[in-house]
Amino acid sequence: MPAARATTALPLIDEALCGPPLTEVPLSESDSVALAAVLGALADPVRLRLISILAAQGEVCSCHLQQPLGKSQPTISHHTRVLAQAGLIEGEKRGKWTWWRIVPQRLASVREALGGS
């Protein structure tokens, strides 16, 4: 038979010390799950560098990413796929290569969710 769990009452909050309780939570649970997925896509140094290159250049052919990132084409394809699935970048196939650019609305929504303007 499992041992009974002791329950402890939560201490009363002294509003004079802590202020009034929260009336609004800016980020919903579902929004926080979606934002965590986007931030997870950014949580890699190579992908952060890739985003910074695209932000600086506007649009870049994937063939021009190997040298500045120091990664093989298959590795770059993996990183661009992760960023594209998160909606942060979009690609346009032109012949043999894909040209990548940032999705400004997506970055703006991430900034807004984090309390930026």
Biopython code that builds the backbone (N, CA, C, O; Angstrom):
import numpy as np
from Bio.PDB.StructureBuilder import StructureBuilder

atoms = [
    (1, "MET", "N", (0.838, -1.176, 0.000)),
    (1, "MET", "CA", (0.000, 0.000, 0.000)),
    (1, "MET", "C", (0.882, 1.238, 0.000)),
    (1, "MET", "O", (1.755, 1.368, 0.858)),
    (2, "PRO", "N", (0.675, 2.147, -0.939)),
    (2, "PRO", "CA", (1.531, 3.331, -0.982)),
    (2, "PRO", "C", (1.280, 4.214, 0.232)),
    (2, "PRO", "O", (0.172, 4.292, 0.762)),
    (3, "ALA", "N", (2.349, 4.871, 0.648)),
    (3, "ALA", "CA", (2.246, 5.782, 1.790)),
    (3, "ALA", "C", (1.412, 6.989, 1.401)),
    (3, "ALA", "O", (1.467, 7.464, 0.267)),
    (4, "ALA", "N", (0.650, 7.470, 2.347)),
    (4, "ALA", "CA", (-0.168, 8.659, 2.100)),
    (4, "ALA", "C", (0.732, 9.868, 1.956)),
    (4, "ALA", "O", (1.705, 10.026, 2.693)),
    (5, "ARG", "N", (0.402, 10.714, 1.008)),
    (5, "ARG", "CA", (1.179, 11.933, 0.784)),
    (5, "ARG", "C", (0.706, 13.019, 1.738)),
    (5, "ARG", "O", (-0.491, 13.228, 1.936)),
    (6, "ALA", "N", (1.655, 13.680, 2.305)),
    (6, "ALA", "CA", (1.313, 14.812, 3.150)),
    (6, "ALA", "C", (1.044, 16.013, 2.258)),
    (6, "ALA", "O", (1.827, 16.313, 1.356)),
    (7, "THR", "N", (-0.033, 16.680, 2.504)),
    (7, "THR", "CA", (-0.324, 17.881, 1.728)),
    (7, "THR", "C", (-0.097, 19.092, 2.610)),
    (7, "THR", "O", (-0.438, 19.107, 3.793)),
    (8, "THR", "N", (0.473, 20.075, 2.011)),
    (8, "THR", "CA", (0.698, 21.310, 2.745)),
    (8, "THR", "C", (-0.081, 22.414, 2.077)),
    (8, "THR", "O", (-0.148, 22.496, 0.850)),
    (9, "ALA", "N", (-0.651, 23.236, 2.872)),
    (9, "ALA", "CA", (-1.416, 24.359, 2.335)),
    (9, "ALA", "C", (-0.453, 25.400, 1.795)),
    (9, "ALA", "O", (0.606, 25.644, 2.373)),
    (10, "LEU", "N", (-0.829, 26.010, 0.683)),
    (10, "LEU", "CA", (-0.009, 27.078, 0.125)),
    (10, "LEU", "C", (-0.102, 28.289, 1.044)),
    (10, "LEU", "O", (-1.179, 28.599, 1.555)),
    (11, "PRO", "N", (1.004, 28.968, 1.256)),
    (11, "PRO", "CA", (0.947, 30.140, 2.126)),
    (11, "PRO", "C", (0.116, 31.250, 1.475)),
    (11, "PRO", "O", (0.091, 31.397, 0.253)),
    (12, "LEU", "N", (-0.540, 32.001, 2.301)),
    (12, "LEU", "CA", (-1.288, 33.144, 1.793)),
    (12, "LEU", "C", (-0.311, 34.188, 1.283)),
    (12, "LEU", "O", (0.747, 34.400, 1.875)),
    (13, "ILE", "N", (-0.664, 34.833, 0.192)),
    (13, "ILE", "CA", (0.205, 35.845, -0.394)),
    (13, "ILE", "C", (-0.152, 37.205, 0.194)),
    (13, "ILE", "O", (-1.315, 37.608, 0.200)),
    (14, "ASP", "N", (0.827, 37.877, 0.668)),
    (14, "ASP", "CA", (0.635, 39.210, 1.231)),
    (14, "ASP", "C", (0.737, 40.210, 0.086)),
    (14, "ASP", "O", (1.835, 40.511, -0.382)),
    (15, "GLU", "N", (-0.425, 40.736, -0.375)),
    (15, "GLU", "CA", (-0.435, 41.663, -1.500)),
    (15, "GLU", "C", (0.349, 42.931, -1.212)),
    (15, "GLU", "O", (0.833, 43.585, -2.136)),
    (16, "ALA", "N", (0.478, 43.277, 0.041)),
    (16, "ALA", "CA", (1.253, 44.474, 0.374)),
    (16, "ALA", "C", (2.718, 44.273, 0.007)),
    (16, "ALA", "O", (3.405, 45.231, -0.345)),
    (17, "LEU", "N", (3.201, 43.037, 0.086)),
    (17, "LEU", "CA", (4.595, 42.756, -0.258)),
    (17, "LEU", "C", (4.769, 42.396, -1.733)),
    (17, "LEU", "O", (5.750, 42.791, -2.364)),
    (18, "CYS", "N", (3.819, 41.650, -2.271)),
    (18, "CYS", "CA", (3.968, 41.116, -3.625)),
    (18, "CYS", "C", (3.193, 41.876, -4.686)),
    (18, "CYS", "O", (3.445, 41.688, -5.876)),
    (19, "GLY", "N", (2.285, 42.703, -4.301)),
    (19, "GLY", "CA", (1.445, 43.378, -5.275)),
    (19, "GLY", "C", (0.230, 42.532, -5.586)),
    (19, "GLY", "O", (0.097, 41.421, -5.073)),
    (20, "PRO", "N", (-0.657, 43.044, -6.421)),
    (20, "PRO", "CA", (-1.886, 42.300, -6.736)),
    (20, "PRO", "C", (-1.573, 41.069, -7.583)),
    (20, "PRO", "O", (-0.539, 41.016, -8.247)),
    (21, "PRO", "N", (-2.467, 40.081, -7.558)),
    (21, "PRO", "CA", (-2.255, 38.884, -8.384)),
    (21, "PRO", "C", (-2.306, 39.230, -9.874)),
    (21, "PRO", "O", (-2.833, 40.270, -10.269)),
    (22, "LEU", "N", (-1.755, 38.347, -10.675)),
    (22, "LEU", "CA", (-1.774, 38.547, -12.126)),
    (22, "LEU", "C", (-3.213, 38.562, -12.626)),
    (22, "LEU", "O", (-4.041, 37.755, -12.203)),
    (23, "THR", "N", (-3.489, 39.472, -13.511)),
    (23, "THR", "CA", (-4.820, 39.523, -14.110)),
    (23, "THR", "C", (-4.794, 38.992, -15.540)),
    (23, "THR", "O", (-5.836, 38.676, -16.114)),
    (24, "GLU", "N", (-3.604, 38.899, -16.102)),
    (24, "GLU", "CA", (-3.479, 38.474, -17.496)),
    (24, "GLU", "C", (-2.133, 37.785, -17.680)),
    (24, "GLU", "O", (-1.119, 38.226, -17.140)),
    (25, "VAL", "N", (-2.137, 36.711, -18.439)),
    (25, "VAL", "CA", (-0.899, 36.034, -18.816)),
    (25, "VAL", "C", (-0.732, 36.275, -20.306)),
    (25, "VAL", "O", (-1.544, 35.799, -21.099)),
    (26, "PRO", "N", (0.315, 37.012, -20.708)),
    (26, "PRO", "CA", (0.447, 37.419, -22.110)),
    (26, "PRO", "C", (0.574, 36.267, -23.113)),
    (26, "PRO", "O", (0.158, 36.409, -24.262)),
    (27, "LEU", "N", (1.132, 35.152, -22.702)),
    (27, "LEU", "CA", (1.387, 34.046, -23.623)),
    (27, "LEU", "C", (0.555, 32.840, -23.197)),
    (27, "LEU", "O", (0.727, 32.316, -22.096)),
    (28, "SER", "N", (-0.344, 32.405, -24.073)),
    (28, "SER", "CA", (-1.176, 31.239, -23.760)),
    (28, "SER", "C", (-0.324, 29.982, -23.774)),
    (28, "SER", "O", (0.810, 29.984, -24.252)),
    (29, "GLU", "N", (-0.889, 28.914, -23.243)),
    (29, "GLU", "CA", (-0.161, 27.646, -23.218)),
    (29, "GLU", "C", (0.138, 27.162, -24.634)),
    (29, "GLU", "O", (1.252, 26.720, -24.912)),
    (30, "SER", "N", (-0.843, 27.241, -25.530)),
    (30, "SER", "CA", (-0.619, 26.776, -26.911)),
    (30, "SER", "C", (0.390, 27.672, -27.628)),
    (30, "SER", "O", (1.221, 27.182, -28.392)),
    (31, "ASP", "N", (0.320, 28.984, -27.384)),
    (31, "ASP", "CA", (1.298, 29.891, -27.983)),
    (31, "ASP", "C", (2.703, 29.609, -27.456)),
    (31, "ASP", "O", (3.678, 29.705, -28.201)),
    (32, "SER", "N", (2.807, 29.261, -26.176)),
    (32, "SER", "CA", (4.130, 28.985, -25.619)),
    (32, "SER", "C", (4.723, 27.701, -26.200)),
    (32, "SER", "O", (5.939, 27.600, -26.365)),
    (33, "VAL", "N", (3.874, 26.723, -26.510)),
    (33, "VAL", "CA", (4.353, 25.486, -27.145)),
    (33, "VAL", "C", (4.877, 25.799, -28.551)),
    (33, "VAL", "O", (5.941, 25.323, -28.945)),
    (34, "ALA", "N", (4.121, 26.599, -29.295)),
    (34, "ALA", "CA", (4.542, 26.976, -30.648)),
    (34, "ALA", "C", (5.820, 27.805, -30.614)),
    (34, "ALA", "O", (6.719, 27.596, -31.429)),
    (35, "LEU", "N", (5.904, 28.741, -29.676)),
    (35, "LEU", "CA", (7.096, 29.580, -29.559)),
    (35, "LEU", "C", (8.313, 28.751, -29.158)),
    (35, "LEU", "O", (9.419, 29.000, -29.638)),
    (36, "ALA", "N", (8.116, 27.775, -28.286)),
    (36, "ALA", "CA", (9.224, 26.910, -27.874)),
    (36, "ALA", "C", (9.788, 26.143, -29.072)),
    (36, "ALA", "O", (10.998, 25.935, -29.161)),
    (37, "ALA", "N", (8.919, 25.724, -29.989)),
    (37, "ALA", "CA", (9.389, 25.017, -31.189)),
    (37, "ALA", "C", (10.239, 25.940, -32.057)),
    (37, "ALA", "O", (11.266, 25.520, -32.592)),
    (38, "VAL", "N", (9.818, 27.185, -32.197)),
    (38, "VAL", "CA", (10.579, 28.158, -32.996)),
    (38, "VAL", "C", (11.920, 28.454, -32.321)),
    (38, "VAL", "O", (12.963, 28.475, -32.974)),
    (39, "LEU", "N", (11.878, 28.680, -31.022)),
    (39, "LEU", "CA", (13.125, 28.970, -30.308)),
    (39, "LEU", "C", (14.053, 27.757, -30.321)),
    (39, "LEU", "O", (15.275, 27.902, -30.337)),
    (40, "GLY", "N", (13.469, 26.569, -30.314)),
    (40, "GLY", "CA", (14.277, 25.359, -30.438)),
    (40, "GLY", "C", (15.000, 25.309, -31.778)),
    (40, "GLY", "O", (16.151, 24.879, -31.857)),
    (41, "ALA", "N", (14.314, 25.755, -32.834)),
    (41, "ALA", "CA", (14.951, 25.796, -34.157)),
    (41, "ALA", "C", (16.104, 26.791, -34.172)),
    (41, "ALA", "O", (17.079, 26.607, -34.901)),
    (42, "LEU", "N", (15.995, 27.837, -33.373)),
    (42, "LEU", "CA", (17.058, 28.843, -33.311)),
    (42, "LEU", "C", (18.173, 28.465, -32.329)),
    (42, "LEU", "O", (19.221, 29.110, -32.298)),
    (43, "ALA", "N", (17.948, 27.438, -31.544)),
    (43, "ALA", "CA", (18.885, 27.080, -30.484)),
    (43, "ALA", "C", (20.057, 26.249, -31.003)),
    (43, "ALA", "O", (20.400, 25.213, -30.434)),
    (44, "ASP", "N", (20.639, 26.701, -32.049)),
    (44, "ASP", "CA", (21.803, 26.029, -32.637)),
    (44, "ASP", "C", (22.689, 27.115, -33.234)),
    (44, "ASP", "O", (22.199, 27.962, -33.982)),
    (45, "PRO", "N", (23.979, 27.109, -32.921)),
    (45, "PRO", "CA", (24.865, 28.168, -33.428)),
    (45, "PRO", "C", (24.900, 28.282, -34.950)),
    (45, "PRO", "O", (24.969, 29.388, -35.486)),
    (46, "VAL", "N", (24.853, 27.156, -35.644)),
    (46, "VAL", "CA", (24.884, 27.199, -37.111)),
    (46, "VAL", "C", (23.621, 27.866, -37.644)),
    (46, "VAL", "O", (23.684, 28.682, -38.564)),
    (47, "ARG", "N", (22.473, 27.516, -37.061)),
    (47, "ARG", "CA", (21.224, 28.112, -37.534)),
    (47, "ARG", "C", (21.151, 29.591, -37.195)),
    (47, "ARG", "O", (20.616, 30.377, -37.977)),
    (48, "LEU", "N", (21.677, 29.981, -36.052)),
    (48, "LEU", "CA", (21.720, 31.414, -35.723)),
    (48, "LEU", "C", (22.594, 32.169, -36.720)),
    (48, "LEU", "O", (22.235, 33.261, -37.161)),
    (49, "ARG", "N", (23.734, 31.592, -37.075)),
    (49, "ARG", "CA", (24.608, 32.228, -38.067)),
    (49, "ARG", "C", (23.915, 32.289, -39.422)),
    (49, "ARG", "O", (24.013, 33.292, -40.129)),
    (50, "LEU", "N", (23.216, 31.218, -39.784)),
    (50, "LEU", "CA", (22.511, 31.181, -41.056)),
    (50, "LEU", "C", (21.454, 32.287, -41.097)),
    (50, "LEU", "O", (21.337, 32.989, -42.101)),
    (51, "ILE", "N", (20.694, 32.445, -40.029)),
    (51, "ILE", "CA", (19.693, 33.515, -39.950)),
    (51, "ILE", "C", (20.363, 34.880, -40.075)),
    (51, "ILE", "O", (19.846, 35.765, -40.757)),
    (52, "SER", "N", (21.518, 35.056, -39.419)),
    (52, "SER", "CA", (22.197, 36.358, -39.483)),
    (52, "SER", "C", (22.702, 36.652, -40.894)),
    (52, "SER", "O", (22.687, 37.804, -41.330)),
    (53, "ILE", "N", (23.142, 35.631, -41.601)),
    (53, "ILE", "CA", (23.578, 35.813, -42.993)),
    (53, "ILE", "C", (22.398, 36.243, -43.857)),
    (53, "ILE", "O", (22.504, 37.182, -44.646)),
    (54, "LEU", "N", (21.282, 35.551, -43.703)),
    (54, "LEU", "CA", (20.098, 35.895, -44.500)),
    (54, "LEU", "C", (19.590, 37.290, -44.155)),
    (54, "LEU", "O", (19.168, 38.034, -45.040)),
    (55, "ALA", "N", (19.627, 37.645, -42.884)),
    (55, "ALA", "CA", (19.178, 38.984, -42.474)),
    (55, "ALA", "C", (20.058, 40.059, -43.091)),
    (55, "ALA", "O", (19.565, 41.111, -43.497)),
    (56, "ALA", "N", (21.351, 39.801, -43.161)),
    (56, "ALA", "CA", (22.286, 40.786, -43.705)),
    (56, "ALA", "C", (22.210, 40.876, -45.231)),
    (56, "ALA", "O", (22.353, 41.958, -45.801)),
    (57, "GLN", "N", (21.985, 39.738, -45.887)),
    (57, "GLN", "CA", (22.031, 39.699, -47.352)),
    (57, "GLN", "C", (20.668, 39.810, -48.016)),
    (57, "GLN", "O", (20.583, 40.174, -49.189)),
    (58, "GLY", "N", (19.615, 39.508, -47.299)),
    (58, "GLY", "CA", (18.269, 39.550, -47.878)),
    (58, "GLY", "C", (17.861, 38.222, -48.479)),
    (58, "GLY", "O", (16.837, 37.654, -48.098)),
    (59, "GLU", "N", (18.635, 37.730, -49.397)),
    (59, "GLU", "CA", (18.359, 36.461, -50.072)),
    (59, "GLU", "C", (19.696, 35.850, -50.459)),
    (59, "GLU", "O", (20.577, 36.539, -50.974)),
    (60, "VAL", "N", (19.844, 34.540, -50.206)),
    (60, "VAL", "CA", (21.126, 33.885, -50.470)),
    (60, "VAL", "C", (20.878, 32.513, -51.084)),
    (60, "VAL", "O", (20.003, 31.766, -50.645)),
    (61, "CYS", "N", (21.663, 32.200, -52.103)),
    (61, "CYS", "CA", (21.636, 30.876, -52.708)),
    (61, "CYS", "C", (22.306, 29.897, -51.751)),
    (61, "CYS", "O", (23.327, 30.216, -51.142)),
    (62, "SER", "N", (21.736, 28.718, -51.622)),
    (62, "SER", "CA", (22.313, 27.726, -50.711)),
    (62, "SER", "C", (23.744, 27.373, -51.096)),
    (62, "SER", "O", (24.519, 26.929, -50.249)),
    (63, "CYS", "N", (24.102, 27.562, -52.358)),
    (63, "CYS", "CA", (25.467, 27.267, -52.796)),
    (63, "CYS", "C", (26.483, 28.225, -52.169)),
    (63, "CYS", "O", (27.673, 27.916, -52.101)),
    (64, "HIS", "N", (26.014, 29.384, -51.713)),
    (64, "HIS", "CA", (26.900, 30.376, -51.111)),
    (64, "HIS", "C", (26.960, 30.280, -49.589)),
    (64, "HIS", "O", (27.562, 31.139, -48.945)),
    (65, "LEU", "N", (26.351, 29.262, -49.010)),
    (65, "LEU", "CA", (26.339, 29.135, -47.556)),
    (65, "LEU", "C", (27.443, 28.223, -47.023)),
    (65, "LEU", "O", (27.786, 28.297, -45.843)),
    (66, "GLN", "N", (27.998, 27.370, -47.872)),
    (66, "GLN", "CA", (29.018, 26.430, -47.417)),
    (66, "GLN", "C", (30.244, 27.138, -46.847)),
    (66, "GLN", "O", (30.692, 26.805, -45.750)),
    (67, "GLN", "N", (30.778, 28.089, -47.560)),
    (67, "GLN", "CA", (32.014, 28.746, -47.125)),
    (67, "GLN", "C", (31.829, 29.519, -45.823)),
    (67, "GLN", "O", (32.603, 29.302, -44.891)),
    (68, "PRO", "N", (30.837, 30.415, -45.709)),
    (68, "PRO", "CA", (30.739, 31.177, -44.458)),
    (68, "PRO", "C", (30.346, 30.322, -43.254)),
    (68, "PRO", "O", (30.716, 30.643, -42.125)),
    (69, "LEU", "N", (29.605, 29.245, -43.479)),
    (69, "LEU", "CA", (29.202, 28.392, -42.360)),
    (69, "LEU", "C", (30.212, 27.289, -42.078)),
    (69, "LEU", "O", (30.218, 26.707, -40.993)),
    (70, "GLY", "N", (31.062, 27.004, -43.053)),
    (70, "GLY", "CA", (32.054, 25.945, -42.868)),
    (70, "GLY", "C", (31.421, 24.570, -42.720)),
    (70, "GLY", "O", (31.937, 23.715, -41.999)),
    (71, "LYS", "N", (30.310, 24.362, -43.401)),
    (71, "LYS", "CA", (29.577, 23.090, -43.313)),
    (71, "LYS", "C", (29.340, 22.533, -44.703)),
    (71, "LYS", "O", (29.364, 23.267, -45.692)),
    (72, "SER", "N", (29.109, 21.218, -44.771)),
    (72, "SER", "CA", (28.833, 20.564, -46.050)),
    (72, "SER", "C", (27.419, 20.901, -46.513)),
    (72, "SER", "O", (26.580, 21.339, -45.725)),
    (73, "GLN", "N", (27.170, 20.690, -47.802)),
    (73, "GLN", "CA", (25.850, 20.978, -48.353)),
    (73, "GLN", "C", (24.755, 20.148, -47.674)),
    (73, "GLN", "O", (23.691, 20.698, -47.392)),
    (74, "PRO", "N", (24.959, 18.848, -47.394)),
    (74, "PRO", "CA", (23.909, 18.102, -46.687)),
    (74, "PRO", "C", (23.613, 18.678, -45.289)),
    (74, "PRO", "O", (22.459, 18.697, -44.861)),
    (75, "THR", "N", (24.633, 19.137, -44.593)),
    (75, "THR", "CA", (24.428, 19.723, -43.266)),
    (75, "THR", "C", (23.662, 21.038, -43.383)),
    (75, "THR", "O", (22.771, 21.316, -42.579)),
    (76, "ILE", "N", (24.005, 21.837, -44.374)),
    (76, "ILE", "CA", (23.286, 23.095, -44.604)),
    (76, "ILE", "C", (21.830, 22.803, -44.949)),
    (76, "ILE", "O", (20.931, 23.503, -44.483)),
    (77, "SER", "N", (21.591, 21.781, -45.757)),
    (77, "SER", "CA", (20.215, 21.404, -46.106)),
    (77, "SER", "C", (19.423, 21.024, -44.857)),
    (77, "SER", "O", (18.252, 21.382, -44.725)),
    (78, "HIS", "N", (20.061, 20.304, -43.950)),
    (78, "HIS", "CA", (19.394, 19.945, -42.692)),
    (78, "HIS", "C", (18.996, 21.207, -41.921)),
    (78, "HIS", "O", (17.860, 21.325, -41.464)),
    (79, "HIS", "N", (19.929, 22.144, -41.780)),
    (79, "HIS", "CA", (19.659, 23.351, -40.998)),
    (79, "HIS", "C", (18.607, 24.244, -41.667)),
    (79, "HIS", "O", (17.755, 24.815, -40.986)),
    (80, "THR", "N", (18.664, 24.364, -42.985)),
    (80, "THR", "CA", (17.647, 25.174, -43.665)),
    (80, "THR", "C", (16.274, 24.514, -43.545)),
    (80, "THR", "O", (15.263, 25.205, -43.422)),
    (81, "ARG", "N", (16.232, 23.192, -43.580)),
    (81, "ARG", "CA", (14.956, 22.474, -43.433)),
    (81, "ARG", "C", (14.351, 22.741, -42.047)),
    (81, "ARG", "O", (13.149, 22.982, -41.934)),
    (82, "VAL", "N", (15.177, 22.700, -40.999)),
    (82, "VAL", "CA", (14.684, 22.955, -39.639)),
    (82, "VAL", "C", (14.132, 24.374, -39.532)),
    (82, "VAL", "O", (13.055, 24.585, -38.975)),
    (83, "LEU", "N", (14.866, 25.337, -40.064)),
    (83, "LEU", "CA", (14.412, 26.732, -40.014)),
    (83, "LEU", "C", (13.149, 26.946, -40.849)),
    (83, "LEU", "O", (12.261, 27.704, -40.460)),
    (84, "ALA", "N", (13.077, 26.279, -41.990)),
    (84, "ALA", "CA", (11.885, 26.408, -42.847)),
    (84, "ALA", "C", (10.666, 25.769, -42.185)),
    (84, "ALA", "O", (9.570, 26.325, -42.248)),
    (85, "GLN", "N", (10.844, 24.610, -41.550)),
    (85, "GLN", "CA", (9.729, 23.964, -40.857)),
    (85, "GLN", "C", (9.217, 24.828, -39.705)),
    (85, "GLN", "O", (8.034, 24.782, -39.370)),
    (86, "ALA", "N", (10.101, 25.609, -39.106)),
    (86, "ALA", "CA", (9.692, 26.517, -38.029)),
    (86, "ALA", "C", (9.066, 27.792, -38.591)),
    (86, "ALA", "O", (8.582, 28.631, -37.832)),
    (87, "GLY", "N", (9.073, 27.942, -39.920)),
    (87, "GLY", "CA", (8.472, 29.106, -40.553)),
    (87, "GLY", "C", (9.340, 30.351, -40.524)),
    (87, "GLY", "O", (8.866, 31.447, -40.823)),
    (88, "LEU", "N", (10.612, 30.189, -40.165)),
    (88, "LEU", "CA", (11.506, 31.339, -40.047)),
    (88, "LEU", "C", (12.125, 31.761, -41.377)),
    (88, "LEU", "O", (12.432, 32.935, -41.580)),
    (89, "ILE", "N", (12.304, 30.803, -42.278)),
    (89, "ILE", "CA", (12.849, 31.113, -43.598)),
    (89, "ILE", "C", (12.000, 30.405, -44.647)),
    (89, "ILE", "O", (11.257, 29.469, -44.351)),
    (90, "GLU", "N", (12.134, 30.881, -45.877)),
    (90, "GLU", "CA", (11.460, 30.221, -46.994)),
    (90, "GLU", "C", (12.427, 30.165, -48.163)),
    (90, "GLU", "O", (13.281, 31.034, -48.338)),
    (91, "GLY", "N", (12.265, 29.119, -48.954)),
    (91, "GLY", "CA", (13.155, 28.932, -50.089)),
    (91, "GLY", "C", (12.412, 28.933, -51.399)),
    (91, "GLY", "O", (11.231, 28.597, -51.477)),
    (92, "GLU", "N", (13.139, 29.323, -52.425)),
    (92, "GLU", "CA", (12.602, 29.305, -53.777)),
    (92, "GLU", "C", (13.597, 28.564, -54.657)),
    (92, "GLU", "O", (14.748, 28.979, -54.794)),
    (93, "LYS", "N", (13.152, 27.478, -55.243)),
    (93, "LYS", "CA", (14.001, 26.666, -56.108)),
    (93, "LYS", "C", (14.207, 27.406, -57.421)),
    (93, "LYS", "O", (13.250, 27.788, -58.094)),
    (94, "ARG", "N", (15.482, 27.601, -57.772)),
    (94, "ARG", "CA", (15.835, 28.217, -59.054)),
    (94, "ARG", "C", (16.880, 27.315, -59.706)),
    (94, "ARG", "O", (18.060, 27.346, -59.357)),
    (95, "GLY", "N", (16.421, 26.521, -60.651)),
    (95, "GLY", "CA", (17.325, 25.551, -61.274)),
    (95, "GLY", "C", (17.748, 24.512, -60.253)),
    (95, "GLY", "O", (16.911, 23.881, -59.608)),
    (96, "LYS", "N", (19.049, 24.342, -60.113)),
    (96, "LYS", "CA", (19.608, 23.326, -59.228)),
    (96, "LYS", "C", (19.610, 23.758, -57.760)),
    (96, "LYS", "O", (19.647, 22.911, -56.867)),
    (97, "TRP", "N", (19.570, 25.055, -57.507)),
    (97, "TRP", "CA", (19.771, 25.579, -56.152)),
    (97, "TRP", "C", (18.514, 26.204, -55.574)),
    (97, "TRP", "O", (17.590, 26.572, -56.299)),
    (98, "THR", "N", (18.502, 26.314, -54.249)),
    (98, "THR", "CA", (17.420, 26.988, -53.537)),
    (98, "THR", "C", (17.946, 28.309, -52.989)),
    (98, "THR", "O", (19.019, 28.369, -52.389)),
    (99, "TRP", "N", (17.180, 29.348, -53.206)),
    (99, "TRP", "CA", (17.495, 30.671, -52.666)),
    (99, "TRP", "C", (16.658, 30.869, -51.414)),
    (99, "TRP", "O", (15.439, 30.699, -51.438)),
    (100, "TRP", "N", (17.317, 31.230, -50.318)),
    (100, "TRP", "CA", (16.674, 31.350, -49.012)),
    (100, "TRP", "C", (16.535, 32.801, -48.601)),
    (100, "TRP", "O", (17.383, 33.639, -48.907)),
    (101, "ARG", "N", (15.437, 33.082, -47.895)),
    (101, "ARG", "CA", (15.210, 34.413, -47.324)),
    (101, "ARG", "C", (14.434, 34.250, -46.021)),
    (101, "ARG", "O", (13.766, 33.241, -45.794)),
    (102, "ILE", "N", (14.540, 35.250, -45.190)),
    (102, "ILE", "CA", (13.828, 35.272, -43.914)),
    (102, "ILE", "C", (12.353, 35.572, -44.156)),
    (102, "ILE", "O", (12.002, 36.274, -45.104)),
    (103, "VAL", "N", (11.501, 35.042, -43.303)),
    (103, "VAL", "CA", (10.074, 35.376, -43.309)),
    (103, "VAL", "C", (9.895, 36.455, -42.238)),
    (103, "VAL", "O", (9.791, 36.137, -41.053)),
    (104, "PRO", "N", (9.858, 37.731, -42.645)),
    (104, "PRO", "CA", (9.846, 38.820, -41.663)),
    (104, "PRO", "C", (8.664, 38.778, -40.704)),
    (104, "PRO", "O", (8.809, 39.118, -39.530)),
    (105, "GLN", "N", (7.498, 38.365, -41.188)),
    (105, "GLN", "CA", (6.315, 38.315, -40.331)),
    (105, "GLN", "C", (6.503, 37.318, -39.190)),
    (105, "GLN", "O", (6.036, 37.539, -38.073)),
    (106, "ARG", "N", (7.194, 36.220, -39.488)),
    (106, "ARG", "CA", (7.412, 35.188, -38.454)),
    (106, "ARG", "C", (8.360, 35.705, -37.380)),
    (106, "ARG", "O", (8.122, 35.510, -36.188)),
    (107, "LEU", "N", (9.437, 36.364, -37.806)),
    (107, "LEU", "CA", (10.359, 36.934, -36.825)),
    (107, "LEU", "C", (9.669, 38.018, -36.007)),
    (107, "LEU", "O", (9.918, 38.145, -34.808)),
    (108, "ALA", "N", (8.805, 38.798, -36.647)),
    (108, "ALA", "CA", (8.065, 39.832, -35.931)),
    (108, "ALA", "C", (7.140, 39.218, -34.885)),
    (108, "ALA", "O", (7.002, 39.752, -33.785)),
    (109, "SER", "N", (6.508, 38.100, -35.225)),
    (109, "SER", "CA", (5.603, 37.442, -34.264)),
    (109, "SER", "C", (6.388, 36.873, -33.081)),
    (109, "SER", "O", (5.903, 36.890, -31.950)),
    (110, "VAL", "N", (7.595, 36.371, -33.336)),
    (110, "VAL", "CA", (8.445, 35.876, -32.237)),
    (110, "VAL", "C", (8.850, 37.043, -31.340)),
    (110, "VAL", "O", (8.787, 36.938, -30.115)),
    (111, "ARG", "N", (9.255, 38.129, -31.935)),
    (111, "ARG", "CA", (9.649, 39.318, -31.183)),
    (111, "ARG", "C", (8.481, 39.810, -30.323)),
    (111, "ARG", "O", (8.659, 40.128, -29.148)),
    (112, "GLU", "N", (7.305, 39.867, -30.909)),
    (112, "GLU", "CA", (6.109, 40.324, -30.187)),
    (112, "GLU", "C", (5.768, 39.393, -29.027)),
    (112, "GLU", "O", (5.429, 39.855, -27.938)),
    (113, "ALA", "N", (5.857, 38.078, -29.261)),
    (113, "ALA", "CA", (5.542, 37.114, -28.211)),
    (113, "ALA", "C", (6.486, 37.233, -27.026)),
    (113, "ALA", "O", (6.115, 36.930, -25.892)),
    (114, "LEU", "N", (7.704, 37.673, -27.296)),
    (114, "LEU", "CA", (8.697, 37.833, -26.230)),
    (114, "LEU", "C", (8.628, 39.217, -25.573)),
    (114, "LEU", "O", (9.456, 39.562, -24.730)),
    (115, "GLY", "N", (7.628, 39.993, -25.975)),
    (115, "GLY", "CA", (7.437, 41.300, -25.352)),
    (115, "GLY", "C", (8.118, 42.437, -26.055)),
    (115, "GLY", "O", (8.130, 43.557, -25.545)),
    (116, "GLY", "N", (8.690, 42.184, -27.220)),
    (116, "GLY", "CA", (9.325, 43.250, -27.998)),
    (116, "GLY", "C", (8.317, 43.981, -28.842)),
    (116, "GLY", "O", (7.149, 43.599, -28.922)),
    (117, "SER", "N", (8.779, 45.031, -29.465)),
    (117, "SER", "CA", (7.853, 45.770, -30.334)),
    (117, "SER", "C", (8.271, 45.668, -31.770)),
    (117, "SER", "O", (7.611, 46.228, -32.646)),
]
sb = StructureBuilder()
sb.init_structure("model")
sb.init_model(0)
sb.init_chain("A")
sb.init_seg("    ")
for serial, (resi, resn, name, xyz) in enumerate(atoms, 1):
    if name == "N":
        sb.init_residue(resn, " ", resi, " ")
    sb.init_atom(name, np.array(xyz, "f"), 0.0, 1.0, " ", f" {name:<3s}", serial, name[0])
structure = sb.get_structure()
